[in-house]
Amino acid sequence: MKFEIHNTDSKSNARAGTIETDHGAIETPIFMPVGTVGSVKGVHQYELENEVKADIILGNTYHLYLRPGTEVLQKGGGLHKFNSWEKPILTDSGGYQVYSLSGRRKIKEEGVTFKSHVDGSKHIFTPENVMDIQRQIGADFIMAFDECTPYPCEYNYAKRSMHMTHRWLKRCCDQFDSTKSLYGYEQTLIPIVQGSTYQDLRKKSAEAIAAFERPANAIGGLSVGEPAEDMYKTTETVCAILPKDKPRYLMGVGTPVNLLECISRGIDMFDCVLPTRNARHGLLYTADGIINIKNLKWKSDFSPIDDSGICTSSTRYHKAYLRHLIHTKEYLGAQIASIHNLSFFLWLVKTARQHILDGTFTSWKNDMIPRLERRL
């Protein structure tokens, strides 16, 4: 993996760069649609590539391990061939599921034992076998195994968890470095900074993670209920420490406003289920504000969903039709809304990139944020 920074905004820490992988280039800042089980819910890969114009998507180790299983994925030639996506893929290690499955798991130094949400069967994730599983899945970027702490979180718990995450990272690196890709292309291991919202812990964690000198770094444990200002403060603290010449990935974030605020603080990569999850409930993001398409005011509105040209679905279908589909729970409604929201998120980060290159990012961001927050 190679990373090149083309320009940095003079009034903030926003950067425009390019990440080179064996499955193609990724222009940053970038938003990565979440494809938990090997697909972005309700969206064809053709639409992801040609309408949404995604450069990279995500898969999830926990879910893919349970179904279809690594044996099937290996027989299929890895996730790229299994799901017919030839651009880059990143896999989350399952650390977030450790956090979210609190009633089904036990955390020990060895790893995490958990019960499958599918059939109740018992499993264990360790730093070593999570590396092996992600090798078998075959993503371009694989995440270190960590513990994502809840919010709020007691200081001593956050501290113990952070140190365990660092110990687990050492084991991840040892296992990763002693094994090879199964499919003939390079894979990159990304460590994760933890420490809840405690700035002293975040500084220590960022310093510890940077010392491993991996090609990219991530910030985890945010967007779990903390106030937005805490998220921004933590992001700023960590970005000041992580190497400037390597991509920085903020995991699980967030709203369009979150994206712009964190780009300005030096983040290069984002992912979040928000655009597709909210789309299925009729919430649409636009450059002029947020639309709840379920509202009565759109019942006889025959204007395009969005006439800005971000994707053909947004201009082809009108608001009244989409409202009808969402109200009647037609799958097509969720699909159209998902394509629109993903296209908007990708349009937003790509427009941010162009303004960084042009030297106009900060003024554009300051103009955009009030518009993005409006309810239409």
C-alpha positions in Angstrom: 0.0 0.0 0.0 1.2 3.5 -0.8 -0.2 6.8 0.3 0.5 10.2 -1.2 -0.8 13.5 0.0 -1.4 16.0 -2.8 -2.4 19.0 -0.7 -3.3 20.2 2.8 -5.7 22.9 3.6 -4.0 26.1 4.8 -6.6 26.8 7.5 -7.2 23.3 8.9 -5.7 19.9 8.9 -7.7 18.6 6.0 -5.7 16.6 3.4 -6.4 15.3 -0.1 -4.4 12.2 -1.0 -4.4 8.9 -2.9 -4.1 5.4 -1.4 -2.7 2.8 -3.9 -3.7 -0.9 -3.4 -3.5 -4.0 -5.6 -7.2 -3.6 -6.3 -7.0 0.0 -7.4 -6.6 3.6 -6.2 -8.7 5.3 -3.4 -8.9 9.1 -3.5 -9.1 10.6 0.0 -10.9 11.7 1.9 -13.2 8.7 1.3 -16.4 7.3 2.7 -16.7 3.5 2.6 -20.2 2.0 2.3 -20.7 -0.8 4.9 -21.3 -4.3 3.4 -21.5 -6.3 6.6 -22.2 -9.7 5.2 -20.5 -9.2 1.9 -23.1 -6.8 0.4 -24.2 -3.3 1.0 -27.8 -3.9 2.0 -30.2 -3.5 -0.9 -27.7 -2.1 -3.4 -26.2 -4.0 -6.3 -22.4 -4.0 -6.8 -23.1 -2.5 -10.3 -24.9 0.4 -8.7 -22.2 0.9 -6.1 -19.6 1.1 -8.8 -21.5 3.1 -11.4 -24.1 5.3 -9.5 -22.7 5.6 -6.0 -19.1 5.6 -7.4 -17.6 3.9 -4.4 -13.9 3.2 -4.4 -13.9 0.8 -1.5 -16.5 -1.1 0.6 -16.5 -2.9 4.0 -17.1 -6.4 5.2 -17.3 -7.7 8.7 -15.2 -10.5 10.1 -17.7 -11.6 12.8 -20.6 -12.0 10.3 -18.6 -13.5 7.4 -17.0 -16.0 9.8 -20.4 -17.2 10.9 -22.0 -17.1 7.4 -21.0 -18.2 4.8 -17.9 -19.2 6.7 -14.2 -19.0 5.8 -14.2 -22.4 4.1 -16.8 -21.3 1.6 -15.0 -17.9 1.1 -11.6 -19.7 0.5 -13.2 -22.1 -2.0 -14.7 -19.1 -3.8 -11.3 -17.4 -4.1 -11.8 -14.8 -1.3 -14.4 -12.1 -0.8 -13.6 -10.1 -3.9 -14.5 -13.1 -6.2 -17.3 -14.3 -3.9 -19.2 -11.0 -4.1 -17.9 -9.8 -7.5 -16.3 -6.6 -6.2 -12.9 -6.1 -7.8 -12.1 -2.8 -6.0 -10.6 -2.6 -2.5 -12.3 -4.1 0.5 -11.7 -3.4 4.3 -12.8 -5.9 7.0 -13.6 -4.9 10.5 -12.1 -7.4 12.9 -15.1 -8.0 15.1 -14.0 -5.7 17.9 -17.2 -3.7 17.6 -19.3 -6.9 17.9 -17.4 -7.6 21.1 -18.8 -4.3 22.3 -22.4 -4.8 20.9 -22.8 -8.4 22.0 -22.3 -7.6 25.7 -24.8 -10.3 26.9 -23.3 -13.0 24.7 -19.5 -12.8 25.3 -16.7 -12.9 27.9 -13.5 -11.0 27.5 -10.2 -12.5 28.7 -6.6 -11.9 28.0 -6.6 -14.8 25.6 -9.4 -13.4 23.6 -13.2 -13.3 23.5 -15.6 -16.2 23.8 -19.1 -15.5 22.4 -22.3 -17.2 21.4 -23.4 -16.8 17.8 -26.5 -14.6 17.3 -27.5 -17.1 14.6 -27.7 -20.4 16.4 -26.3 -19.9 19.9 -23.1 -21.9 19.1 -20.0 -21.1 21.0 -16.9 -19.5 19.4 -13.6 -17.8 20.4 -11.9 -14.8 18.7 -8.2 -14.3 19.6 -5.8 -11.8 18.0 -4.2 -14.7 16.2 -7.2 -16.4 14.7 -8.8 -13.1 13.7 -5.8 -12.4 11.6 -6.1 -15.8 10.0 -9.8 -15.3 9.4 -9.2 -12.0 7.7 -6.4 -13.6 5.6 -9.0 -16.1 4.5 -11.7 -13.5 3.8 -9.1 -11.7 1.7 -9.7 -8.0 2.3 -7.1 -5.4 1.2 -7.2 -3.7 4.7 -7.7 -5.8 7.8 -8.3 -4.4 11.2 -6.5 -5.3 14.4 -8.5 -7.1 17.1 -9.4 -4.6 19.8 -12.0 -3.9 22.5 -14.4 -1.1 21.8 -15.4 0.4 25.1 -18.9 1.7 25.7 -19.9 5.3 26.5 -19.9 6.3 29.3 -17.0 4.3 30.5 -15.2 4.5 33.8 -11.6 5.7 33.6 -10.0 2.6 35.0 -11.9 0.3 32.8 -11.0 2.4 29.7 -7.3 2.3 30.8 -7.3 -1.5 31.3 -9.1 -2.1 28.0 -6.7 0.2 26.2 -3.6 -1.7 27.5 -5.2 -5.0 26.5 -5.9 -3.6 23.1 -2.2 -2.7 22.8 -1.1 -6.2 23.9 -3.6 -7.8 21.5 -2.1 -5.6 18.7 1.4 -7.0 19.3 -0.1 -10.5 18.9 -2.0 -9.4 15.8 1.2 -8.0 14.3 3.2 -11.1 15.1 0.6 -13.4 13.5 0.1 -11.1 10.5 3.8 -10.8 9.8 4.3 -14.6 10.1 1.6 -15.4 7.5 1.0 -14.4 3.9 -1.9 -13.4 1.7 -3.8 -16.4 0.3 -4.8 -14.8 -3.0 -1.7 -13.2 -4.4 -2.2 -9.6 -3.5 -1.0 -7.4 -0.6 -3.0 -7.0 2.6 -2.5 -4.2 5.1 -3.0 -4.5 8.8 -4.4 -1.3 10.5 -4.0 -0.8 14.3 -6.7 1.0 16.3 -6.4 3.8 18.9 -8.7 3.3 21.9 -9.1 5.1 25.3 -12.7 6.2 25.4 -13.0 10.1 25.6 -10.2 10.5 28.1 -7.6 12.6 26.4 -4.6 11.4 28.4 -5.5 7.8 27.4 -6.0 8.7 23.8 -2.6 10.4 23.7 -0.9 7.3 25.2 -2.8 5.0 22.8 -2.0 7.1 19.8 1.7 7.1 20.7 1.7 3.3 21.3 -0.1 2.6 18.0 2.2 4.9 16.0 5.2 3.1 17.4 4.1 -0.1 15.6 4.8 1.8 12.3 2.1 0.1 10.3 1.1 1.7 6.9 -2.2 3.1 8.2 -3.8 3.8 11.5 -7.4 3.9 12.8 -9.3 5.6 15.6 -12.0 3.4 17.3 -14.4 3.7 20.2 -16.1 6.8 19.0 -19.7 7.4 17.6 -20.9 5.2 20.5 -23.1 7.8 22.2 -20.6 10.5 23.2 -21.4 14.2 22.4 -20.1 15.3 19.0 -17.8 17.8 20.6 -16.0 15.0 22.5 -15.7 13.1 19.3 -14.1 16.2 17.6 -11.8 16.9 20.5 -10.6 13.2 20.6 -10.1 13.1 16.9 -8.0 16.3 17.0 -5.9 15.0 19.9 -5.2 11.7 18.1 -4.5 13.2 14.7 -1.9 15.5 16.2 0.1 12.4 17.2 -0.5 9.8 14.5 2.0 10.0 11.6 1.1 12.7 9.0 2.3 10.6 6.1 -0.1 7.6 6.7 -3.9 7.4 6.2 -6.1 7.9 9.3 -9.3 6.0 9.5 -12.1 7.1 11.9 -14.3 4.1 12.4 -18.1 4.2 12.4 -18.5 7.9 11.8 -20.9 9.4 10.9 -23.3 12.2 9.8 -22.5 14.5 6.9 -21.6 17.2 9.4 -19.4 14.7 11.4 -17.5 13.9 8.1 -16.7 17.5 7.3 -15.7 18.4 10.9 -13.4 15.3 11.1 -11.9 15.9 7.6 -10.9 19.3 8.9 -9.1 17.6 11.8 -7.1 15.3 9.5 -9.1 12.2 8.9 -8.9 10.5 5.5 -11.2 7.5 5.7 -14.7 7.0 7.1 -17.4 4.3 7.3 -20.9 4.2 8.8 -24.2 2.4 8.4 -26.1 5.6 8.7 -26.8 6.4 5.0 -28.4 3.0 4.3 -30.0 2.4 7.7 -31.7 5.8 7.7 -32.6 5.4 4.0 -34.7 2.4 4.8 -36.7 4.6 7.3 -37.1 7.3 4.7 -34.5 9.8 5.9 -32.6 11.4 3.0 -29.5 13.6 3.0 -29.1 16.4 0.6 -26.9 19.5 0.1 -29.8 21.6 1.2 -30.7 19.6 4.3 -32.4 16.5 5.6 -35.7 15.2 4.2 -38.0 12.8 6.1 -39.8 11.5 3.0 -42.5 10.0 5.2 -43.9 13.4 6.0 -47.2 14.4 4.5 -45.7 17.5 2.8 -44.1 15.2 0.2 -47.2 13.3 -0.7 -47.9 15.3 -3.9 -44.4 16.6 -4.5 -43.5 15.6 -8.0 -40.0 17.2 -8.0 -37.0 15.0 -8.3 -35.7 13.4 -5.0 -32.5 15.5 -5.7 -31.9 17.4 -8.9 -28.2 18.0 -8.2 -27.1 15.1 -10.5 -25.3 13.1 -7.8 -26.9 9.9 -9.2 -29.5 8.9 -11.8 -31.9 7.4 -9.3 -32.2 10.8 -7.5 -33.2 12.6 -10.7 -35.3 9.9 -12.3 -37.7 9.4 -9.4 -39.8 12.1 -7.7 -40.4 12.6 -4.0 -44.1 11.5 -4.1 -43.2 8.2 -5.7 -40.4 7.5 -3.1 -42.8 8.4 -0.3 -45.3 6.0 -1.6 -42.7 3.2 -1.8 -41.4 3.8 1.7 -45.0 3.9 3.1 -46.0 0.7 1.4 -42.7 -1.0 2.5 -41.7 -1.8 -1.1 -38.1 -3.0 -1.3 -37.5 -0.6 -4.2 -38.1 2.4 -1.9 -35.3 1.3 0.4 -33.1 0.6 -2.6 -33.6 4.0 -4.2 -33.2 5.9 -0.9 -30.0 3.9 -0.1 -28.5 4.6 -3.5 -29.3 8.3 -3.1 -27.8 8.6 0.5 -24.7 6.7 -0.4 -24.2 8.8 -3.5 -24.6 11.9 -1.5 -22.0 10.8 1.1 -19.6 10.0 -1.7 -20.4 13.3 -3.4 -19.7 15.1 -0.1 -16.3 13.7 0.5 -15.3 14.0 -3.2 -16.4 17.7 -3.2 -14.5 18.2 0.0 -11.4 16.7 -1.7 -11.7 19.1 -4.6 -12.0 22.1 -2.3 -8.9 20.9 -0.4 -7.0 20.7 -3.7 -8.3 24.2 -4.7 -7.4 25.7 -1.3 -11.1 26.6 -0.5 -12.0 23.9 1.9 -12.6 25.8 5.1 -14.8 28.5 3.7 -16.8 25.8 1.8 -17.1 23.7 4.9 -18.3 26.6 7.0 -21.0 27.4 4.4 -22.1 23.8 4.1 -22.5 22.8 7.7 -25.6 25.0 8.5 -27.2 23.7 5.3 -26.5 20.1 6.1 -28.1 20.5 9.6 -31.4 21.9 8.3 -34.6 19.8 8.4 -36.6 20.4 5.2 
